[in-house]
């Protein structure tokens, strides 16, 4: 065992990088005599098949925040963090059945575009600015930081150089090729991601069992840390504030997941680029199935690392290498990079390529969606209303480059942050409940008005910040004092919906809004493949929660 890369590790990693760049640039090329249009660049010519959509959804979603951040949370609090993954599976089914039919029927480029069609240009602009700020200052920044942390931990590359390297790698093909390059390279990225993740999980469990295999390793880990295999935490847990027991299943987790999978541009953009609604729904189903196995490759290694560092026998076997970058409860995010150093030569390159695939694919997705929102909802709306396809594509590339540069400058400032996955969820949670409230009522309640939605959007931030900041310095008699952040999201969403509903009702005296969406049973009708697959996903989820409830 060595903490250093060998020849075959470098060979595998370089081969991966060349393959991704080569495929990305190849699919990005302009066909002879064809000028790339806005639809080509931002929606991959609406030509994506279901398997490309499903794998691209997972590649966009699984990033450093899962591999490193969620493994860190697995180390610190255990399997309960897997609720983000397993509940996402059922959320995807809901999105595929009830949200996608409306979005695809309206032929959208961006989620803010739906807001304009349902409400107004003003509200669209407000939300577009929300999303751009969130993507640049939270999502892009945190992914660059966590990816650079991995490079620093595993290879000793200074964080600044790691940030620059990852940024340039993602930019090399995504800025030029747009969504086509991102989506088709994601198919390859997922292969590396799953293969490398399984390799690391196998290694961790095999080491815990002293070389006796995965099942023996799982039994050892469960026997050594049974408290790490509880899905529903009670109030006595020190991590209850992060995952508030049954509130996870019936509260704010739904806000986080419905917002992320249903109304998040860099996720939903893949489905908008589908050949048809049926293809998009089959892609959603594939992603839901893959979500069920993600905790195996991102949470279990963190729990195994926790058992390893607390077992003197295992630590003695690891020798001096085991003490290098040793994870602790205070610095849990080093757990996954710490495990990678024990992989044998060759496999270390595969695992590192998986991590790089997760980071780069998410960066590319976020860049493409940030540039899509800026270009289609800000540039074409206010700066150049008559922009040609050539100008639109050029602005997409420029805005993505600027967003990447800003995130690159901000990323090193996150140094010292523990459990980055929780950081991302908490700060996204300030914006997401208000957006979710607007969309849910806008989609399914015809009385919702533009004025109600705008007031709801503006009030949702102070409501969220009240829960997050104000009560901490107040006495325990204060209203909603010290509420877990997932519950904060649930309360914020409900209160925002009430504000929107009251303003809308008063404005139109209970009458339907002229832009209200006419819904029908036929619109939400799904085929047998989707129905059977959705039922199977739900049965598996019930079994998983029953097995690990307490």
Steps between C-alpha positions, in 0.01 A plus 500: 500500500626841407360848512671583170378459143683242291547483123176309439302744714620790287439296185137421593428858605658654188315249279174602669573872449592451133187288441268761657657793318509308172135393516392845621672681215390241242129529582540880518626537145285697258361292217612614157293796387309517830532795738439399864162635615380589850304172508814306401711667770257523791269200435721257304268537197225331708642163399598325826384136544379368839826328597702817437250703703505257795877472519547873446259578785711288736831639371374857548375416848785288638797724557765570758222599737380138495828310470680717755225691679255210540778256591601756762143507631501116497816514714346757737138383531449181298246354256229755590657741248398250226145639529611771257568227242218255571228765530633650177398177323131549584531873428623422149190285442277792607690741273473262205125450540375843605753771408665389175180473294428869562859617441549305177157596366603866534830444310719666764871586481522606864301473821477883528337493155212303653466773763466759224230300320307428819557829684707791363836617369570683827467185709702305246785750537488488882527120499763498223722723717433271802613195303808658345619619843430158654681308225806726501545570872380170651495214247796574269709635786444203731560240226829667405602518867420135576666378180812697580495366856513149356793586273683658793435206732583223255774650282625796702396748229452848654135602505546799268649280227227239554230763451666624179550149364142384563356824361703474180414131457124565527521811282703326226202319351185639668552864399550402137246221459216598731248244627583243230860476619391490864227236459691257276819515706284441809420151369872419523539691827236283669685181405817630668297642788322173587798273430744713701248544782443125526876439500543735798206344687642153440843606622363664816284202598773249413750690718256514791453122483873433482481375139194276546282676245208741468233310696734437790595868486135610510436276800808636676402861435142439616613322818762767578274802439129400502407862584631598154228285334196682638293682236265689734693688770335583834538822694779355716727484193758777469412516128124540549522865391635390160255212448200551731361148530161433346500863383741387228230281344206738534662843511772713347678220314214515249566870452869434433434211262201639309683828446826330395357238264197690374599866468879504490623605157819295487300185579176550310680630188584142399136398493406810299750379238329162461374365167153472654313497831511117509880504458532760776286291736698182431819698567354621831417139591856386427636781721261395781630143481861616511420722800421189705858373472685832541529472883704182449773700329479830690378427855625149585869596442459784754354264762779247430760776545343588838534138616859482372629811679341380825647148482861483632561165324406635157698820556804291596469306173488824303826625649627854450287550188188468715593809699527720191196732467320295764126592503339617825149597600614863465649442152272226369532602134848351481356147546462414130835642383664323796361164379622550142865497604473130596389379157758294310676650198272517198177486699597824668497660157153353430361631831657839448362514146155426651538791739620727221209383282254593774657842550551592134158379381325707769713805426422471130127460570487799735698714255271413212186573699634825647583622150160380371309702761718809457491490120133411445344684796728803551704563183223436247241669718680824591831534314449375145139404424578428134813295564580251223574135576870574455489788752293295744742205495798735534341669803430157650871419484608840637255492793604145592865608499427797728296285741784247517757773568293644789448155653872428463588810701242416770578127535819521716308723745298195610813348658441343840133432428377174656228283344466708184198297390304643793630852421365476145161372618462771765580795275302365206220462755476877541385542138338168408183506719376826345570379147328168571194680638471714186531202266268263684221759519574628149477150355204361689289794630345709224415787735870582562578852376817672393475749789460217751801316356725811503407589858554134596845497339605818681359399840643147490859621556429697822288208625785256431757732658282543809511125558870484421640802681267696730388243760856387584561801719153501651354331807339157478160668519551647150283364220659203314828533691790280392309302235689232296577638155288239316202603715589864426465423129163333554363789708634757252333323206165474682503863618598621150214299347258659748625850406466425126153346545366790711635771265371313192155442651460863610623633164254302285224433756557125468478492119741308276802688369498556123837321471395205716595162349217280376573147622349170391537132593627429149796737550629288791439160344814280504587173324531151652884510511498816711218374724660160570843656557355763736321232702822296527696804624237566770503137619881504531489828693245364748722193554813713556335728755341202677841331525689804635227693684670473842 
